[in-house]
Amino acid sequence: MENKLLHTPDGVRDIYGKECSDRLFIQNKIDEIFAKYGYNNIKTPSFEFFEVFSEERGSVPSNDLYKFFDREGNTLVLRPDITPSIARCASKFFSKDEFPVRLCYCGNIFVNNSEFQGKLKEQTQAGAELICDDSPFADAEMVVMVIESMIASGLKEFQVELGQAGFFKGIIKEAGIFDEVKLEIIKLIEKKNLFGIEETLKKYGVDEKYIKIFAKLPELFGDVSVLESAKEFTDNEEAIKAIDNLLAIYEIIKSYGLESYVSFDLGMLSNYEYYTGVIFKGYTYGAGESLVGGGRYNNLLKQFGKDAPAVGFGINIDRLMLALERQNIEINSERQRHLIIFDDKKLDEAVKTATDLRKKNECVLMLSSKQIKDEKELDLFKERNRVNSIHKLF
């Protein structure tokens, strides 16, 4: 039992030393980007009432939630996603505000994945939400902040893919496809399974016109030219409006000079049902999955009492750190670290030396000569504490 308590449960891990300081360094870099765009930090609880994240909110499936009870018998959950928490909080504290509200955060999320998936069950997410602004400018600001956050972290090769929930939803409605079939089609489109899409739609008697459109969806990805191509095989009003929205967002991103980081995927579909407009994901090599997920969710705040549009995103810090490591991108997160070794006679001098260095914003560790037995132990202390220089006062 004692040995078991030295380890963590599956899906969580300890982070310490340089890895921990590197993470904090990257999180601060991202927070600086948010601050430059006028976003205010907000912190929500790690656990909330179950209803905040129920399936009706379009968040994580109930089976993937960590659920428990308080003394009054209320069902509580560890948050699996921070956006619904922000929506709840904004609906409470900004209920009367009609002007844009900019909020940003960094916190841990908890998803009870299967042990066989090999995924972390506790992950860190940094993100931003822009509330009460339904314009393409707001959508573009989100994408631009994602790009600038990735650049600030040190990544050089990455791409932000944009999709539009309205494009798929418009065609789905026109084709008369119901929820059960819809979920099946979404899974096939995500896997880009063209034969599966065609076979499933035929099985449910969907018109040949729509079968051709849905079969084409997985191929609609690439540069901005793919948006004009998409207009050629649908005249659905909602779908056309979705494409025009993406074109407007792209033009604004161009004005920032960041269009080279953007591509489009009209077959992009999110697991979160609350997205109503633009959807986007950030990718780089070495991460395994997307680093960033976000989009517009105009109906979510209404469920908490505030009828307001909103758009936001979350950066998965764990995947970002993994990508930086696998791409051998060095993170210069640490200052010079000094070690002062002193004996009792030199205590005053040691304290003065340490104080002078700390006033210069240097990192200083102090160690009595009695605490180190030999050079081997000193070398281990230096390694554990990442010491760059030693001052001996004895």
Residue, then its C-alpha position, 0 to 999 in steps of 0.5 A: m500500500e505504501n508503494k502504491l501511494l507513491h504513484t498517481p492514478d492512471g491519466v494524471r501525473d506529477i510535473y516538476g523541475k524545469e518542465c514545470s517552470d517551462r509550462l509556467f513560462i509558456q502559459n505566461k507568454i500566452d497570457e501576455i498575448f491575451a492582455k495585449y488584446g484587452y482580455n481580463n482574467i477570470k477564474t471559475p471553480s474546478f467543480e460545478f453542478f452537473e447541470v452546467f455540463s449536462e448533455e443538453r449544454g452540448s459539452v462532454p458526454s455524461n459517461d466521461l464526467y467525474k461525478f460526485f455528491d455534496r452533503e446536500g445530495n447535489t450532483l457535482v462534476l469536475r469541469p471537463d470544459i471551461t467554456p460552459s463555466i465562463a458562459r454561466c459566470a458571464s450570464k451572472f456577472f455581466s447580465k446587463d452588459e450589451f457591449p463586448v466583454r473580453l475574458c481569458y483564463c488558464g485552468n485544469i479540465f478533467v475528462n474520464n477517458s477510457e484507460f485504453q485510450g492512453k490520454l491524460k485525464e487531467q489537462t491544462q487549458a488556456g483560452a479566451e472568450l469574446i461575448c456580446d459581439d456577433s461580427p466576423f471581426a470578433d471571429a477573426e480576433m479569436v483566430v489571430m490570437v490563436i496564431e499569435s499565441m502559437i508564435a509566442s510559444g516558439l512554434k514555427e510550423f503550425q496551421v489553423e483550420l477554419g470550418q463553419a457549423g452553419f454549412f453542415k447544419g443548413i444542408i442537414k436541415e434541407a435534406g431532412i436528416f434526423d439526429e440519429v442519422k446525423l450523428e452517424i454521418i458526422k462520425l463518417i465525415e470526421k473519418k473522411n469515409l466516403f464510401g461509408i457516407e454514401e452507403t449510410l445515406k442510401k440506407y436511410g433513403v436520402d435524396e441523391k442530390y444530398i448524397k453527392i454533397f455529403a460525399k464531397l464534404p470530406e474533400l472540401f479542405g485547402d486554401v481559400s479557393v475551396l470556399e468558392s468551389a463549395k458554392e458551386f454545388t449547393d444553393n442552400e441559403e444557410a450554407i452560402k451564408a456560412i461560406d460568406n462568413l468564412l470569406a469575411i473572416y479571412e479578409i480580416i485575418k489578411s489585414y493582420g498579415l497572418e493568412s499564411y497560417v490559415s486553411f479551410d475545412l468544410g468537413m470540420l465538425s465539432n463534438y461540442e454541439y453548442y457551436t453555431g458558426v465558425i469552428f477552428k482547430g490548430y495543428t502542428y506536428g508532434a502533438g498527435e491531436s489538435l492543440v487548439g479548439g474553438g468557435r462561435y456559440n451564440n446559443l449557450l449563454k441563453q441557457f444560463g439566462k443571458d441571450a448574447p452571442a459569443v466566440g472563444f477558444g481553448i489551447n491545450i497546454d499539455r499537447l503544446m508542450l509535447a509538440l515543443e519538446r518533439q520539435n526540439i524547440e528550446i524554452n529559455s524559461e530560467r534566470q541565472r540561478h546562484l548558490i551561496i554556501f556559507d558557514d556560521k561565521k559568514l552568515d551576515e555576508a552571505v545574507k547581504t550577497a543574496t539580498d544584493l543579487r535578488k534586488k537585481n532580479e536574480c535567483v539565489l539559493m542559500l545553503s549552510s556548509k553543514q548541510i552538504k556532506d561531500e562533493k557528490e552530494l553537492d553535485l546532486f543538489k546543483e543538478r536538482n536545483r539547476v544551479n549555474s554558479i556557486h559562491k562559497l563564503f567560509 
